[in-house]
Amino acid sequence: MNLNIKHIRSFLLIALIAISVSCVEEIPLETEGFEEAVVIEGTITNELKQHQIKLSETYAVATTGPNPLSGAQVRVVGNNEYVFEETDPGIYISRDAFAAEPGVGYQLRISVNGQEYESESMQLPNTSNIDQLKASRIDLNGENGITITLNNEIVAGTSNYYRYEYTETFKFNSNSAKVNDLIIEDGEIVEVPKQREEYTCYRTDESQNIIIANTNTLSENSVKDLFITFVNSNDPKVSNRYSILVRQFVISQGAYAYLEILKELSGSDNLFSQTQPGFFAGNISNINNQDEKIIGYFDVSTVSSKRLYFDYLDFYPQGSTRPKFVADANCVEVALSIPALRIQIQQNQIRWSSTSPGGIFSVVPRRCVDCTVFGTNERPEFWED
């Protein structure tokens, strides 16, 4: 579970939310002021990998936050004990790769700053696979673009609670494909063939939204046309070829209730919302101080995934103006004086555009030619054209 609570404008303690398998209760608390709290984020899954636990502390708007919580001893205990080591401030990675197993209770245990924290014991739910991802061109709230939706027929005996994450990867081109570069060699400005790929690039963006589904509230035991994301027609993501990988987590009822209230109180689907209006208690407690306020939820989840691709021409007519990161009006070529040109080359600010018969170099801003300003020229291993 990736909560990543950032940009907290104020930490208003308006509710204490106690979540169990059968109930959700809200207890009004303070309405003003900032109060510190530990934030614990972690989900282990049935994937064989090194899992991650993230520890931090809440921070007030006047600080530079977030505040990673370092120096902790972190373990997950099941049939075996898995030790987590701090790889970056507040980021703890399991020393060994492991996969959660059915029928085993897993408990998160943390020791830090003289305090002991532990989660409820959680078990791995049954697996459920994603049946279909669908891309459709629609008008949404007055904007035209591509919507991604998900369908899933739930297998009998599977949990009714789901969380979704997605990763977008897209292929795009710079405004212009130039064949030459300008370099400084022996103090002179020299025109040479292009040194690397700068026309075609790829970029990957991770989702930050809370996306959950509960089939208990539906007339049929299925997830139908669940909204995953929307990509505006003016977004460079759709300019060439687009791919989305959606991951489905089968979660506990308690985790669902926690996320549902977190989503409601944040006032936005986005966890990076400018306001976080309350305190969210999960299934983790201080074993010596039950009154300590702790944000976070430790869960054990089964995961399935599905990938979808589409091309620009699948939804837009041939010859349409494709969206770009930089408007063409901002890519007008200019001729600079030799001293100015030398400085711009040294600062990697410009790219060659053309050379006049008199040997005068015309250039454009780097961002107009070099797609690596916005992504990478390395083709992802999974990519399919």
FENDA-V175511 format. One line per field, one symbol per residue. phi: phi as a letter, one per 30 degrees, with the letter a starting at -180 (. if undefined). psi: psi as a letter, one per 40 degrees, with the letter a starting at -180 (. if undefined). Layout:
phi: ???
psi: ???
//
This chain:
phi: .cdhdchddacddcaccccbdcabbccdbdcbjcbdadcbbabcbdddaddbbcbabdbdddcdgdcdccidcbbccbdbcccccdcbeicccddcdabdcdicdcbdbbbahiccbbcddbcddddbcddacbcbdbcbhicclcccbbbadddejcecbbbbbbbcbbcbbddbcccbbcbcbhicdbcbeedadbccbbbbbcdbcdbbbbddccdcdacbhddcabcddcdeecdbbbbbcccccdbddddddddddeddddiadcdcedbbdacccccbbddcbddddbckbcbbbcbbbbcbbaceddbbdejddddbdbdedcbddbccdedddddddddhcbbebabdediddcbbeeddccdddcabdddedddbc
psi: hgdghifhdighgeihhhhadeihhhhhbieiihhiihhhhhhiaehhihihhhhaiiiideieiigihieihhihhbdihhhhihdihehhhhdiiihiiiehhhhhhhhhfeihiiiihiihiiihihdhhhhihihhfehiahihiiihhhhheiiehiiiiihhhihiiidigieiihihhfeihhhiihdihedhiiihhiieihhiihedeidigihhfhhdihhieehedeechiihhhhhhhiiddddddddddddddeiehefidhgeahhhbfhiheegeehhhhihhihiihiiiihiiidedeiiheihiiidhiddefhiihiidddddddddefeiiidihideehhiiiideedheedeaiehhidehh.
//
